[in-house]
Amino acid sequence: MKTLFRFLTLTVAVAFLCIGCGSKFTWENYARVEIGMTKDQVSEILGNTKDKREMDAPGLGKQETWTYGSMPGMISGEDEYMFVITFLNGKVSNKMSR
């Protein structure tokens, strides 16, 4: 009986851990990103990205570009998609998808 209880407890724990395992990198989430959102809001929707680039835009302020995904077929040979979110002074100023 103790073994069954331990097994069920472990199964439930693993299920709860995996609830948040789904990728946030989806077309549906990309559509939720709106001009004027903050970087924190975008991170909440799409998750974090390792590809972040910063530069000073003369006369405009700080520009940062976040890229999610990769170009079609470059890595896996499959049709993949890519989202590019541009921030100006910490707020979304543009978004593109391929």
C-alpha positions as CSV (number, residue, x, y, z in Angstrom):
1,M,0.0,0.0,0.0
2,K,2.9,2.4,0.8
3,T,4.4,1.7,-2.6
4,L,1.2,2.5,-4.4
5,F,0.8,5.7,-2.4
6,R,4.4,6.8,-3.2
7,F,3.8,6.0,-6.9
8,L,0.7,8.0,-7.0
9,T,2.3,10.9,-5.2
10,L,5.2,10.9,-7.6
11,T,2.9,10.7,-10.6
12,V,0.9,13.7,-9.4
13,A,4.0,15.7,-8.7
14,V,5.4,15.1,-12.2
15,A,2.1,16.0,-13.7
16,F,2.1,19.4,-11.9
17,L,5.7,20.1,-12.9
18,C,4.9,19.4,-16.6
19,I,1.9,21.7,-16.7
20,G,4.2,24.7,-17.4
21,C,6.4,22.8,-19.8
22,G,4.6,23.8,-23.0
23,S,6.4,26.1,-25.3
24,K,5.3,29.7,-25.2
25,F,6.7,30.1,-28.7
26,T,3.4,29.8,-30.7
27,W,1.6,31.8,-33.3
28,E,-1.3,32.4,-30.8
29,N,1.1,34.0,-28.3
30,Y,2.8,36.0,-31.0
31,A,-0.6,37.5,-31.9
32,R,-1.0,38.6,-28.3
33,V,2.1,40.8,-28.4
34,E,1.0,44.4,-29.0
35,I,2.8,47.7,-29.8
36,G,3.5,49.5,-26.6
37,M,4.0,46.4,-24.4
38,T,7.0,46.3,-22.0
39,K,9.8,43.8,-22.2
40,D,8.4,42.1,-19.1
41,Q,5.0,41.7,-20.7
42,V,6.5,40.1,-23.9
43,S,8.6,37.8,-21.8
44,E,5.5,36.7,-19.9
45,I,3.8,35.9,-23.2
46,L,6.6,34.4,-25.4
47,G,9.1,33.5,-22.7
48,N,12.8,34.4,-22.7
49,T,15.0,34.4,-25.8
50,K,18.8,34.0,-26.0
51,D,19.0,36.2,-29.0
52,K,18.8,39.9,-27.8
53,R,20.6,42.7,-29.6
54,E,20.9,46.3,-28.4
55,M,21.9,49.5,-30.1
56,D,21.5,53.2,-29.6
57,A,19.1,54.8,-32.2
58,P,20.4,58.4,-32.6
59,G,17.7,60.9,-31.6
60,L,15.3,58.1,-30.6
61,G,16.9,56.3,-27.7
62,K,17.8,52.7,-26.9
63,Q,16.6,50.0,-29.4
64,E,16.6,46.3,-28.6
65,T,15.7,43.4,-30.9
66,W,14.6,40.0,-29.6
67,T,14.5,37.1,-32.0
68,Y,12.6,33.9,-31.3
69,G,13.1,30.7,-33.4
70,S,15.1,30.2,-36.6
71,M,14.8,30.6,-40.3
72,P,12.9,27.9,-42.2
73,G,14.9,24.7,-42.7
74,M,18.2,26.1,-41.4
75,I,18.4,23.8,-38.4
76,S,16.0,20.9,-38.7
77,G,15.1,20.9,-42.3
78,E,11.5,21.5,-41.4
79,D,9.4,24.6,-41.9
80,E,10.0,26.6,-38.8
81,Y,9.0,30.1,-37.9
82,M,10.7,33.1,-36.4
83,F,9.4,36.1,-34.5
84,V,11.3,39.4,-34.2
85,I,10.2,41.9,-31.6
86,T,11.7,45.4,-31.6
87,F,11.7,47.6,-28.5
88,L,12.3,51.3,-28.4
89,N,13.1,52.6,-25.0
90,G,11.7,49.4,-23.4
91,K,8.4,49.2,-25.3
92,V,7.4,47.2,-28.3
93,S,7.7,49.4,-31.4
94,N,7.5,46.8,-34.1
95,K,7.0,43.0,-34.6
96,M,7.6,40.7,-37.5
97,S,7.2,37.1,-38.3
98,R,8.4,34.7,-41.0
